[in-house]
C-alpha cells in the first residue's frame, strides 16, 4: 500500500510500486474520481490487465520530480521518466495531478503526457499553463 504524505512522494512511491510490479498498490493509489477507474473499475480487472500487458514488458529505470504546484487539496507535479519497452527507451515528461484525501494521504487523479517539442525551454520558470499547453488535453 502506498502511504504518501506529499504529492512528490506519491509519484516516487508509484514508480517504486511499478518497479516491484505491485500493481495492487498502484490501483489503490488512485483517487475515486480518477479517469483510470472508468477503464478499470475494480482491482481484479486491473491486475488481470497488468499481468498480461505490463508486467515484465515495461520497466521504469528513472523518474525525477522537476517541480510541483499545490493549491489546497490539489497538486500538480512535473516529472520526467525513462521507460523501457523491449529494445526501445522512451523519455517522457508528464504532469501528474494529485488530490489530498480527508485522511491527509495524497492520491493520484490523472497524468498528462507532454510533447517534448512543445515544451518551453525553461521548465523551472515557465507557467503551469505553458506546461499544460505542451500536452494533448488527454488526462488519463
Secondary structure in CASP SS format (residue, H / E / C, confidence):
PFRMAT SS
TARGET T0000
AUTHOR 0000-0000-0000
METHOD secondary structure of the structure
MODEL  1
X C 1.00
X C 1.00
X C 1.00
X C 1.00
X C 1.00
X C 1.00
X H 1.00
X H 1.00
X H 1.00
X H 1.00
X H 1.00
X H 1.00
X H 1.00
X H 1.00
X H 1.00
X H 1.00
X H 1.00
X H 1.00
X H 1.00
X C 1.00
X C 1.00
X C 1.00
X H 1.00
X H 1.00
X H 1.00
X H 1.00
X H 1.00
X H 1.00
X C 1.00
X E 1.00
X C 1.00
X C 1.00
X C 1.00
X C 1.00
X C 1.00
X H 1.00
X H 1.00
X H 1.00
X H 1.00
X C 1.00
X C 1.00
X C 1.00
X H 1.00
X H 1.00
X H 1.00
X H 1.00
X H 1.00
X H 1.00
X H 1.00
X H 1.00
X H 1.00
X H 1.00
X H 1.00
X C 1.00
X C 1.00
X C 1.00
X C 1.00
X E 1.00
X E 1.00
X E 1.00
X E 1.00
X E 1.00
X E 1.00
X E 1.00
X E 1.00
X E 1.00
X E 1.00
X E 1.00
X E 1.00
X E 1.00
X E 1.00
X C 1.00
X C 1.00
X E 1.00
X E 1.00
X E 1.00
X E 1.00
X E 1.00
X E 1.00
X E 1.00
X E 1.00
X E 1.00
X E 1.00
X E 1.00
X E 1.00
X C 1.00
X C 1.00
X E 1.00
X E 1.00
X E 1.00
X E 1.00
X E 1.00
X E 1.00
X E 1.00
X E 1.00
X E 1.00
X E 1.00
X E 1.00
X E 1.00
X E 1.00
X C 1.00
X C 1.00
X C 1.00
X C 1.00
X C 1.00
X E 1.00
X E 1.00
X E 1.00
X E 1.00
X E 1.00
X E 1.00
X E 1.00
X E 1.00
X E 1.00
X C 1.00
X H 1.00
X H 1.00
X H 1.00
X C 1.00
X C 1.00
X C 1.00
X C 1.00
X C 1.00
X C 1.00
X C 1.00
X C 1.00
X C 1.00
X H 1.00
X H 1.00
X H 1.00
X H 1.00
X H 1.00
X H 1.00
X C 1.00
X E 1.00
X C 1.00
X C 1.00
X C 1.00
X C 1.00
X C 1.00
END
